[in-house]
Amino acid sequence: MKTSESKFCGCLYFTTNSLARKVEKMATEIWKKIDLAPSHAYLLKLVLEEPGLQAGQIAEQLQLTPSTITRLIEKLEEKKLVTRITEGKATNVFPTQKARELKPQIKQGIDEFNEKYSKVLGKEESRQLIQNMHTVADKL
């Protein structure tokens, strides 16, 4: 059944969660190729671009809670992709050499994901949808 045919199609909660599940499935398929969950891949992208970020900064960028970021970092540490270094009260997150070697694959995954949904929705509709979602999320 299409989301638009559901009895709850007029509900923001239902519709956004339906969309989120579909987007998550699409992203998970792409990131499976390098054995990362989408959230791990985007966290790693941040740390590769800006080594030494603190968990709070990562949480802000990914719009996730600090406790979720801590769990993501722990998983990436288990995979030997990041290390945490404590300097005074601050704990900074750094990519490992193994993570740096994945950088091209992470870029390719992001490009592939963007291309996949743009192919379905169209580039302009995709851009407009993302902009509209930013506006709504910022208001809420």
MODELLER restraints for C-alpha pairs under 7 A, 6 or more apart:
rsr = mdl.restraints
at = mdl.atoms
rsr.add(forms.Gaussian(group=physical.xy_distance, feature=features.Distance(at['CA:3:A'], at['CA:9:A']), mean=6.18, stdev=0.5))
rsr.add(forms.Gaussian(group=physical.xy_distance, feature=features.Distance(at['CA:3:A'], at['CA:15:A']), mean=6.97, stdev=0.5))
rsr.add(forms.Gaussian(group=physical.xy_distance, feature=features.Distance(at['CA:8:A'], at['CA:14:A']), mean=6.39, stdev=0.5))
rsr.add(forms.Gaussian(group=physical.xy_distance, feature=features.Distance(at['CA:9:A'], at['CA:15:A']), mean=6.19, stdev=0.5))
rsr.add(forms.Gaussian(group=physical.xy_distance, feature=features.Distance(at['CA:27:A'], at['CA:38:A']), mean=6.13, stdev=0.5))
rsr.add(forms.Gaussian(group=physical.xy_distance, feature=features.Distance(at['CA:27:A'], at['CA:113:A']), mean=6.37, stdev=0.5))
rsr.add(forms.Gaussian(group=physical.xy_distance, feature=features.Distance(at['CA:28:A'], at['CA:37:A']), mean=6.15, stdev=0.5))
rsr.add(forms.Gaussian(group=physical.xy_distance, feature=features.Distance(at['CA:28:A'], at['CA:38:A']), mean=6.00, stdev=0.5))
rsr.add(forms.Gaussian(group=physical.xy_distance, feature=features.Distance(at['CA:30:A'], at['CA:109:A']), mean=6.28, stdev=0.5))
rsr.add(forms.Gaussian(group=physical.xy_distance, feature=features.Distance(at['CA:30:A'], at['CA:113:A']), mean=6.73, stdev=0.5))
rsr.add(forms.Gaussian(group=physical.xy_distance, feature=features.Distance(at['CA:31:A'], at['CA:37:A']), mean=6.02, stdev=0.5))
rsr.add(forms.Gaussian(group=physical.xy_distance, feature=features.Distance(at['CA:31:A'], at['CA:38:A']), mean=6.02, stdev=0.5))
rsr.add(forms.Gaussian(group=physical.xy_distance, feature=features.Distance(at['CA:31:A'], at['CA:109:A']), mean=6.46, stdev=0.5))
rsr.add(forms.Gaussian(group=physical.xy_distance, feature=features.Distance(at['CA:40:A'], at['CA:72:A']), mean=6.28, stdev=0.5))
rsr.add(forms.Gaussian(group=physical.xy_distance, feature=features.Distance(at['CA:41:A'], at['CA:106:A']), mean=6.69, stdev=0.5))
rsr.add(forms.Gaussian(group=physical.xy_distance, feature=features.Distance(at['CA:47:A'], at['CA:53:A']), mean=6.44, stdev=0.5))
rsr.add(forms.Gaussian(group=physical.xy_distance, feature=features.Distance(at['CA:47:A'], at['CA:93:A']), mean=6.82, stdev=0.5))
rsr.add(forms.Gaussian(group=physical.xy_distance, feature=features.Distance(at['CA:47:A'], at['CA:94:A']), mean=6.16, stdev=0.5))
rsr.add(forms.Gaussian(group=physical.xy_distance, feature=features.Distance(at['CA:47:A'], at['CA:95:A']), mean=6.10, stdev=0.5))
rsr.add(forms.Gaussian(group=physical.xy_distance, feature=features.Distance(at['CA:48:A'], at['CA:95:A']), mean=5.90, stdev=0.5))
rsr.add(forms.Gaussian(group=physical.xy_distance, feature=features.Distance(at['CA:48:A'], at['CA:100:A']), mean=6.83, stdev=0.5))
rsr.add(forms.Gaussian(group=physical.xy_distance, feature=features.Distance(at['CA:51:A'], at['CA:93:A']), mean=6.56, stdev=0.5))
rsr.add(forms.Gaussian(group=physical.xy_distance, feature=features.Distance(at['CA:51:A'], at['CA:94:A']), mean=4.88, stdev=0.5))
rsr.add(forms.Gaussian(group=physical.xy_distance, feature=features.Distance(at['CA:51:A'], at['CA:95:A']), mean=6.51, stdev=0.5))
rsr.add(forms.Gaussian(group=physical.xy_distance, feature=features.Distance(at['CA:52:A'], at['CA:92:A']), mean=4.57, stdev=0.5))
rsr.add(forms.Gaussian(group=physical.xy_distance, feature=features.Distance(at['CA:52:A'], at['CA:93:A']), mean=4.81, stdev=0.5))
rsr.add(forms.Gaussian(group=physical.xy_distance, feature=features.Distance(at['CA:52:A'], at['CA:94:A']), mean=5.12, stdev=0.5))
rsr.add(forms.Gaussian(group=physical.xy_distance, feature=features.Distance(at['CA:53:A'], at['CA:92:A']), mean=5.29, stdev=0.5))
rsr.add(forms.Gaussian(group=physical.xy_distance, feature=features.Distance(at['CA:53:A'], at['CA:93:A']), mean=5.43, stdev=0.5))
rsr.add(forms.Gaussian(group=physical.xy_distance, feature=features.Distance(at['CA:54:A'], at['CA:91:A']), mean=5.88, stdev=0.5))
rsr.add(forms.Gaussian(group=physical.xy_distance, feature=features.Distance(at['CA:54:A'], at['CA:92:A']), mean=4.65, stdev=0.5))
rsr.add(forms.Gaussian(group=physical.xy_distance, feature=features.Distance(at['CA:54:A'], at['CA:93:A']), mean=6.04, stdev=0.5))
rsr.add(forms.Gaussian(group=physical.xy_distance, feature=features.Distance(at['CA:55:A'], at['CA:66:A']), mean=6.59, stdev=0.5))
rsr.add(forms.Gaussian(group=physical.xy_distance, feature=features.Distance(at['CA:55:A'], at['CA:69:A']), mean=6.45, stdev=0.5))
rsr.add(forms.Gaussian(group=physical.xy_distance, feature=features.Distance(at['CA:56:A'], at['CA:66:A']), mean=6.11, stdev=0.5))
rsr.add(forms.Gaussian(group=physical.xy_distance, feature=features.Distance(at['CA:59:A'], at['CA:65:A']), mean=5.85, stdev=0.5))
rsr.add(forms.Gaussian(group=physical.xy_distance, feature=features.Distance(at['CA:59:A'], at['CA:66:A']), mean=5.62, stdev=0.5))
rsr.add(forms.Gaussian(group=physical.xy_distance, feature=features.Distance(at['CA:59:A'], at['CA:69:A']), mean=6.05, stdev=0.5))
rsr.add(forms.Gaussian(group=physical.xy_distance, feature=features.Distance(at['CA:76:A'], at['CA:82:A']), mean=5.77, stdev=0.5))
rsr.add(forms.Gaussian(group=physical.xy_distance, feature=features.Distance(at['CA:77:A'], at['CA:83:A']), mean=6.01, stdev=0.5))
rsr.add(forms.Gaussian(group=physical.xy_distance, feature=features.Distance(at['CA:80:A'], at['CA:96:A']), mean=6.88, stdev=0.5))
rsr.add(forms.Gaussian(group=physical.xy_distance, feature=features.Distance(at['CA:81:A'], at['CA:95:A']), mean=5.89, stdev=0.5))
rsr.add(forms.Gaussian(group=physical.xy_distance, feature=features.Distance(at['CA:81:A'], at['CA:96:A']), mean=5.20, stdev=0.5))
rsr.add(forms.Gaussian(group=physical.xy_distance, feature=features.Distance(at['CA:81:A'], at['CA:98:A']), mean=5.86, stdev=0.5))
rsr.add(forms.Gaussian(group=physical.xy_distance, feature=features.Distance(at['CA:81:A'], at['CA:99:A']), mean=4.79, stdev=0.5))
rsr.add(forms.Gaussian(group=physical.xy_distance, feature=features.Distance(at['CA:82:A'], at['CA:93:A']), mean=6.56, stdev=0.5))
rsr.add(forms.Gaussian(group=physical.xy_distance, feature=features.Distance(at['CA:82:A'], at['CA:94:A']), mean=5.43, stdev=0.5))
rsr.add(forms.Gaussian(group=physical.xy_distance, feature=features.Distance(at['CA:82:A'], at['CA:95:A']), mean=4.38, stdev=0.5))
rsr.add(forms.Gaussian(group=physical.xy_distance, feature=features.Distance(at['CA:82:A'], at['CA:96:A']), mean=5.20, stdev=0.5))
rsr.add(forms.Gaussian(group=physical.xy_distance, feature=features.Distance(at['CA:83:A'], at['CA:93:A']), mean=5.78, stdev=0.5))
rsr.add(forms.Gaussian(group=physical.xy_distance, feature=features.Distance(at['CA:83:A'], at['CA:94:A']), mean=5.33, stdev=0.5))
rsr.add(forms.Gaussian(group=physical.xy_distance, feature=features.Distance(at['CA:83:A'], at['CA:95:A']), mean=6.41, stdev=0.5))
rsr.add(forms.Gaussian(group=physical.xy_distance, feature=features.Distance(at['CA:83:A'], at['CA:96:A']), mean=6.69, stdev=0.5))
rsr.add(forms.Gaussian(group=physical.xy_distance, feature=features.Distance(at['CA:84:A'], at['CA:91:A']), mean=6.28, stdev=0.5))
rsr.add(forms.Gaussian(group=physical.xy_distance, feature=features.Distance(at['CA:84:A'], at['CA:92:A']), mean=5.52, stdev=0.5))
rsr.add(forms.Gaussian(group=physical.xy_distance, feature=features.Distance(at['CA:84:A'], at['CA:93:A']), mean=4.60, stdev=0.5))
rsr.add(forms.Gaussian(group=physical.xy_distance, feature=features.Distance(at['CA:84:A'], at['CA:94:A']), mean=6.29, stdev=0.5))
rsr.add(forms.Gaussian(group=physical.xy_distance, feature=features.Distance(at['CA:85:A'], at['CA:91:A']), mean=5.52, stdev=0.5))
rsr.add(forms.Gaussian(group=physical.xy_distance, feature=features.Distance(at['CA:85:A'], at['CA:92:A']), mean=5.29, stdev=0.5))
rsr.add(forms.Gaussian(group=physical.xy_distance, feature=features.Distance(at['CA:85:A'], at['CA:93:A']), mean=6.51, stdev=0.5))
rsr.add(forms.Gaussian(group=physical.xy_distance, feature=features.Distance(at['CA:86:A'], at['CA:92:A']), mean=6.21, stdev=0.5))
rsr.add(forms.Gaussian(group=physical.xy_distance, feature=features.Distance(at['CA:118:A'], at['CA:126:A']), mean=5.84, stdev=0.5))
